[in-house]
């Protein structure tokens, strides 16, 4: 037996890809390549994930 459809609808706004200016991407990449840099820390400092840094 199927349940009736819920009358409630949830809308999530603001999702999607973040646009990063080229200058900021270059800065983040440079920071992650500095001697002793921890990529996870650099990423968190800039509000992104380590695999993006």
N, C-alpha and C positions, 0 to 999 in steps of 0.2 A: 504494500500500500504506500503510495506517495504522500509526502507531507505537502500541505499547501505552501505556495510561495510566500516568502516574508514580504510585508509591505515596506520594510526598511531598506534603504539604499545608502551605501557608504561611498563617498567620493573622496579620493585622496588627491589633493592638489599639490603642486610644487615638486612632484617627482620628475625625474628625468636626468639628463646629463648636465653636469655643471660645465660652464664655459670658462676655461682658464686662459687668461692673456698670455701671449708668447713670452713676455718678459718674466712673468711669474713662474711659468713652467721652467724657464732657463735657470732662474734663481733656485728653485726647489731641486732641480737636477744637480746643479753645482754644489749645493749644500750636502746632498746625499753622497757626493763623491769626495768630500773633504776627508782628510786623514782622521781616523777615529770617529767619524760620524756613524750614528746608528740610524739606519734608514727608517725604522719604525718611529723613532723620535722625530725625525724631520717631517715625516708624513703627518703625524699627529699634530705637530706644531702648525701645519698649514691646512689642517682639516681634510686630509685625504687619506687613502689607504696606502700601505707600504708598497703594494704592487703597482701603484700609480706614480710613485716617486722615482 
